[in-house]
Amino acid sequence: MNTNLRIPYLAFVAILVIIVANLFVLYKLDKQTADSGKQIIIIEKAISRAAIACYALEGSYPNQLSYLEDNYGISYDHERYFVHYRYEGANVFPQIIVFSNFGPATTGSE
């Protein structure tokens, strides 16, 4: 190969490798965000179902999330997710919002 063509060819290959690497990183970040969003929905639904089960069995909604964790099998990664659980009253469904520690992401139900 001619040395005059070798430098542009190597530069082209280097740029192509950088572009492919960047696309791979962006894909992984996007997938991680999507997976986190799905997990948020799963956690929120599980807590909601447990609160409804508690209401059906005990006649009132629990006043703390820890009650659902202790008595209804709710578990999630506390380091990765933050759950906002606001008790509204014994006969009022609690406000449940799940946040990812990677940034605020809610499912929209309040």
VOLOBA-357625 format. One record per residue (C-alpha): residue number from 1; residue in one letter; x, y, z. Coordinates in pm, 1 decimal, padded with zeros to 6 digits. Layout:
REM residues N
@resi:NUM resn:A px:X py:Y pz:Z
...
END
This chain:
REM residues 110
@resi:1 resn:M px:00000.0 py:00000.0 pz:00000.0
@resi:2 resn:N px:00120.9 py:00347.5 pz:-00081.4
@resi:3 resn:T px:00238.2 py:00546.1 pz:00225.0
@resi:4 resn:N px:00039.3 py:00847.4 pz:00105.6
@resi:5 resn:L px:-00279.4 py:00641.4 pz:00131.2
@resi:6 resn:R px:-00186.1 py:00463.5 pz:00453.9
@resi:7 resn:I px:-00232.5 py:00766.0 pz:00687.0
@resi:8 resn:P px:-00585.6 py:00856.8 pz:00565.2
@resi:9 resn:Y px:-00678.8 py:00487.0 pz:00575.7
@resi:10 resn:L px:-00560.5 py:00450.0 pz:00936.7
@resi:11 resn:A px:-00738.3 py:00772.3 pz:01033.5
@resi:12 resn:F px:-01056.8 py:00643.0 pz:00872.1
@resi:13 resn:V px:-01032.3 py:00312.6 pz:01059.0
@resi:14 resn:A px:-00963.2 py:00491.6 pz:01388.7
@resi:15 resn:I px:-01263.9 py:00721.3 pz:01341.4
@resi:16 resn:L px:-01482.0 py:00424.7 pz:01247.4
@resi:17 resn:V px:-01376.2 py:00237.1 pz:01563.9
@resi:18 resn:I px:-01452.8 py:00543.3 pz:01778.3
@resi:19 resn:I px:-01796.0 py:00583.7 pz:01618.4
@resi:20 resn:V px:-01883.1 py:00216.3 pz:01670.0
@resi:21 resn:A px:-01764.0 py:00229.6 pz:02032.1
@resi:22 resn:N px:-01974.5 py:00540.7 pz:02098.6
@resi:23 resn:L px:-02281.5 py:00379.3 pz:01943.2
@resi:24 resn:F px:-02230.9 py:00073.2 pz:02161.0
@resi:25 resn:V px:-02205.8 py:00285.9 pz:02477.4
@resi:26 resn:L px:-02517.6 py:00483.0 pz:02383.1
@resi:27 resn:Y px:-02706.9 py:00160.1 pz:02316.3
@resi:28 resn:K px:-02608.1 py:00017.7 pz:02654.8
@resi:29 resn:L px:-02709.2 py:00337.9 pz:02835.4
@resi:30 resn:D px:-03043.7 py:00345.2 pz:02655.1
@resi:31 resn:K px:-03107.2 py:-00021.1 pz:02738.2
@resi:32 resn:Q px:-03015.6 py:00036.1 pz:03102.6
@resi:33 resn:T px:-03258.6 py:00329.9 pz:03119.6
@resi:34 resn:A px:-03535.0 py:00123.2 pz:02959.0
@resi:35 resn:D px:-03471.9 py:-00169.5 pz:03196.1
@resi:36 resn:S px:-03476.1 py:00068.8 pz:03491.2
@resi:37 resn:G px:-03809.9 py:00209.4 pz:03372.9
@resi:38 resn:K px:-03958.3 py:-00140.2 pz:03354.4
@resi:39 resn:Q px:-03827.5 py:-00221.0 pz:03700.8
@resi:40 resn:I px:-03984.9 py:00097.6 pz:03837.7
@resi:41 resn:I px:-04323.2 py:-00010.7 pz:03703.6
@resi:42 resn:I px:-04280.8 py:-00359.8 pz:03850.0
@resi:43 resn:I px:-04189.5 py:-00221.2 pz:04195.0
@resi:44 resn:E px:-04477.2 py:00027.0 pz:04192.5
@resi:45 resn:K px:-04731.5 py:-00238.6 pz:04092.1
@resi:46 resn:A px:-04601.7 py:-00482.3 pz:04354.0
@resi:47 resn:I px:-04634.3 py:-00221.9 pz:04629.2
@resi:48 resn:S px:-04981.6 py:-00125.1 pz:04507.0
@resi:49 resn:R px:-05097.3 py:-00487.9 pz:04505.9
@resi:50 resn:A px:-04956.0 py:-00544.9 pz:04852.8
@resi:51 resn:A px:-05132.2 py:-00232.2 pz:04984.1
@resi:52 resn:I px:-05461.4 py:-00351.9 pz:04831.7
@resi:53 resn:A px:-05412.0 py:-00698.4 pz:04981.2
@resi:54 resn:C px:-05345.0 py:-00540.6 pz:05319.4
@resi:55 resn:Y px:-05661.9 py:-00332.4 pz:05288.8
@resi:56 resn:A px:-05865.9 py:-00638.4 pz:05190.8
@resi:57 resn:L px:-05731.8 py:-00855.1 pz:05473.0
@resi:58 resn:E px:-05692.0 py:-00601.2 pz:05753.6
@resi:59 resn:G px:-05946.7 py:-00331.9 pz:05667.2
@resi:60 resn:S px:-05701.0 py:-00043.0 pz:05626.4
@resi:61 resn:Y px:-05405.0 py:00059.1 pz:05418.3
@resi:62 resn:P px:-05067.7 py:00037.0 pz:05595.2
@resi:63 resn:N px:-04932.6 py:00365.4 pz:05725.0
@resi:64 resn:Q px:-04571.5 py:00275.8 pz:05637.6
@resi:65 resn:L px:-04398.7 py:00100.3 pz:05351.8
@resi:66 resn:S px:-04194.1 py:-00099.7 pz:05601.7
@resi:67 resn:Y px:-04514.7 py:-00274.0 pz:05711.2
@resi:68 resn:L px:-04557.9 py:-00407.8 pz:05357.5
@resi:69 resn:E px:-04193.1 py:-00512.0 pz:05349.9
@resi:70 resn:D px:-04221.8 py:-00696.4 pz:05680.5
@resi:71 resn:N px:-04563.5 py:-00856.6 pz:05633.9
@resi:72 resn:Y px:-04638.7 py:-00877.5 pz:05261.7
@resi:73 resn:G px:-04304.0 py:-00973.9 pz:05108.8
@resi:74 resn:I px:-04219.7 py:-00646.2 pz:04937.0
@resi:75 resn:S px:-03850.0 py:-00617.8 pz:04857.8
@resi:76 resn:Y px:-03648.3 py:-00404.8 pz:04618.7
@resi:77 resn:D px:-03296.1 py:-00269.5 pz:04585.6
@resi:78 resn:H px:-03293.3 py:00025.3 pz:04828.8
@resi:79 resn:E px:-02963.2 py:00147.4 pz:04685.9
@resi:80 resn:R px:-03094.2 py:00160.3 pz:04331.3
@resi:81 resn:Y px:-03452.4 py:00279.0 pz:04391.8
@resi:82 resn:F px:-03624.2 py:00521.3 pz:04625.6
@resi:83 resn:V px:-03992.0 py:00468.8 pz:04701.1
@resi:84 resn:H px:-04207.1 py:00762.9 pz:04803.1
@resi:85 resn:Y px:-04494.2 py:00614.7 pz:05006.9
@resi:86 resn:R px:-04737.5 py:00869.2 pz:05148.4
@resi:87 resn:Y px:-05009.7 py:00744.2 pz:05375.9
@resi:88 resn:E px:-05333.9 py:00929.1 pz:05307.7
@resi:89 resn:G px:-05560.6 py:00756.8 pz:05559.1
@resi:90 resn:A px:-05691.4 py:00416.3 pz:05658.6
@resi:91 resn:N px:-05945.9 py:00404.6 pz:05374.8
@resi:92 resn:V px:-05757.5 py:00612.7 pz:05114.8
@resi:93 resn:F px:-05512.5 py:00451.4 pz:04875.4
@resi:94 resn:P px:-05155.9 py:00570.7 pz:04953.1
@resi:95 resn:Q px:-04947.9 py:00773.7 pz:04710.7
@resi:96 resn:I px:-04674.3 py:00549.7 pz:04568.2
@resi:97 resn:I px:-04398.8 py:00685.8 pz:04344.3
@resi:98 resn:V px:-04078.1 py:00499.3 pz:04263.1
@resi:99 resn:F px:-03763.4 py:00688.3 pz:04170.3
@resi:100 resn:S px:-03446.3 py:00549.7 pz:04021.4
@resi:101 resn:N px:-03123.2 py:00668.7 pz:04175.6
@resi:102 resn:F px:-03004.1 py:00720.9 pz:03817.1
@resi:103 resn:G px:-03248.7 py:01011.5 pz:03792.9
@resi:104 resn:P px:-03616.5 py:01078.3 pz:03856.0
@resi:105 resn:A px:-03836.7 py:00842.3 pz:03659.9
@resi:106 resn:T px:-04194.6 py:00784.7 pz:03757.8
@resi:107 resn:T px:-04472.2 py:00586.4 pz:03600.9
@resi:108 resn:G px:-04713.5 py:00876.1 pz:03633.4
@resi:109 resn:S px:-04960.6 py:00729.5 pz:03882.6
@resi:110 resn:E px:-05010.1 py:00925.8 pz:04198.7
END
